[in-house]
Amino acid sequence: MFVAVIGQSSIVRVGTDGVITTVATDEDGLDFPSAVEFGRGDSSGSLFGVNFAIAELVGAVTVEGPGVFQIPAATTSE
């Protein structure tokens, strides 16, 4: 399972064994991610998400992050 952790601007993977692994953070362009979904077709296996962009809204970041982001399949596989 993959979870958007809005308060930490990160995406984590929760393994079947309960181990939590961070797969992306604000250093990867996340700005309070609020949703994630796996791609289909050529993007199958890649994880897509939407930034809620709270930090950008209040002027806490100087670089605009993408509204929609992609985490490649190689990063999401166990």
N, C-alpha and C positions, 0 to 999 in steps of 0.2 A: 504494500500500500504506500502511496505517496501522499504527503500532506503539505499544504501551504501553511507555513507558520508565520502568520501576518506580523505578529509582534517582534519577531526576530529577523524579518526579511529573509526568510530562507525556505528551501524545499527540503524535506527529509524523506528518507525511505524507511519504512518500518518493516523489517524482515519477518518471515514466518516464525523465527526464533525470538522475536521481540527486540532485536538489536536495532537501534536507531542510528542511521547514517545520514549526515548532511550531504546533499548532492549539489546544492547551489546556494549562494548567499548574495548579500548586497554588492559584494565585489564582482559578482557575475551580472550585475545590472538589475537585480531585483529591488523593487521599491514597494514593500509591503504587499507581497503576492497574495491574491485572494481566491484563486481557483486554479486547478490543474486538470488536464485531460490528456489521454494518450491520442496520438495521431493515427491516421488510417492511410492505407495505400502506400505510396513511397515514403511517407513519414511514419509508418508503423513502427512502434517502439520508442519514438521520440515523445517527450513529454512537453506539452504546451501549457502556458499559464498566462494569467492576466495580472498586471500590477494594479493595485488599488491606488498607488502613488500618493500616499499621505505625506511623505517627506517632501516630495516635489510641490504638493499643494501648499504647504506651509513655508516653503522657501528654505528648507533645511538641506537641500542638495543643490549643487551648482551645475550638475550635468543631468539632462533629461534622460531617464531610462525609457526603454521601449514599453509601450502599452501592452503588447503581447510578446511573450518570449518563448524560445524553444530550447529545450535541454536535449541534446543529441542522444540517440539510442544507446551509444556506447557508455554513456554516463549512467543511464537508468537500469542497465542490466546488472544482475547479481553475479 
